[in-house]
Structures are given as structure tokens and as C-alpha cells.
Amino acid sequence: MTNIVQEYIIIAFAIVFVIIVCRVFQANIALALGDDTPKLNGSTSFNPVNHIDITGFVCLLFFRFGWAKPLDISLNNFKNRFWGRIIYSLSNAFACFIIALVSTVLLILNGSLTGILASFLIGVRSISIVFGIIDLIPLPPFDGAIFISAFLSNDVEYEYFKLSKYTTLILLGLILTRTFGIILGPVVLEVTRFITKLALMLVK
């Protein structure tokens, strides 16, 4: 097995791991907030079939831009409109950053760790940080838009979510012009530094 093939396999497992753990966590948060839609459509299960979109996965693996299956929820089912949206919208990013923190702690505690396990943990940390940041983008269908919607009236929210028709084009334009990477890169770096400092504090 060549190093390149091995690297792609490790990244693939890291992507699947982060997606499934974060999605199951968020699905259960939605359930706790009063919406049983995720449970009905199987999103609370760890079955990869319920979370992985094959096309989005392949694009993510080879082109560093992709998507998972959408997590179907009904915001109107939340017991509390405002706090339900706030908590739900931050839950995925929270899960991502916790995964990144745990991965970093494990890497620090096993400083001499090398090989496949070390590469997997590094991959998980990097992917979860990027996923967590991107999920906070205030454009539908990202969860950052749900956070914004908590402060909007129903009429304004309806118009706001119409932006989802243009999100793909906006992101594609940012990616092709390399603007996305220019903006995302420093943010990822700062979040990684913060998580590393926090992990060092926890280990000491």
C-alpha cells in the first residue's frame, strides 16, 4: 500500500467518523429540544448510510469540498423557539470542537505516537475544526443561519432562508477565486491554536 493510498484511507475514515459523531449528537439535541423528526428518519442511529452522501463524500475526499446528507428537522417543533434554535444551531460546532479537543489531548498524552493512529487523530482534529467553523457560516442551510433566525420574525426568517438557493453559487465563487481559503485559513489556524492551548491546560 503506497503512502498516498494509505493517506486517503485514513482521511476517509476520519471524515466518516467526524460526520457520524457530530450528526448523531446534533440529532439527539434536536430530539431533546422537542423535535422527533431525526429519530423518525434514522438520524439518531450510527448507521453511516443515514449520514453519508456518497457524492458529497467523494468530493470532500478528493476536492476538499463536499457535504453530508442533510439532517432533516422541524424547527417549529422545538419547545422554545428562541433557545431551541440557539442551542441546536451551536450543537454541531460544539461537537466538532470537542472532538478536536479530545483528539489533541490524546496526541499530547501520546507524544511519541506515530503511524496510522497518529495520522487518524491528526486528520480527525483538522477535519472537525474545519467542519465546526464552516457550520457557523450565517448562510442557509448552514447552522449559522438557524442561529440568526432565532432573532428574526417568521416573515423575515422565510425570506432569509430563501438565500439557500444562492449559497452553492456564493461558495463556489469564493472557492474558485480562492477567497474562501484566504478567509478560512487564518480562522482555522487561530482555532487550532486555541484548542491546543486548552488541551495543554487540561493535560497539565
Number of C-alpha atoms within 10 A of each C-alpha: 6 6 8 9 10 13 15 13 15 19 22 19 14 21 23 16 17 21 23 22 19 24 26 24 21 25 27 21 20 28 19 14 20 17 21 18 19 22 17 10 13 17 26 24 19 15 12 13 13 19 24 18 16 14 13 16 20 15 14 17 16 12 10 11 14 15 17 19 17 14 17 15 18 13 18 12 16 20 14 13 15 14 14 23 25 19 17 24 25 18 23 27 24 20 21 27 24 18 24 29 24 16 23 24 21 17 20 15 13 11 10 8 13 11 7 13 12 17 18 21 22 20 22 27 25 22 21 29 28 22 20 25 19 16 22 18 15 15 22 21 18 17 24 20 22 26 22 17 23 17 14 14 9 11 8 11 16 12 9 16 15 13 15 15 11 12 15 14 11 14 15 14 13 15 14 10 11 11 13 15 14 12 11 13 12 11 15 19 14 11 17 20 12 13 21 18 14 14 21 15 10 10 11 5
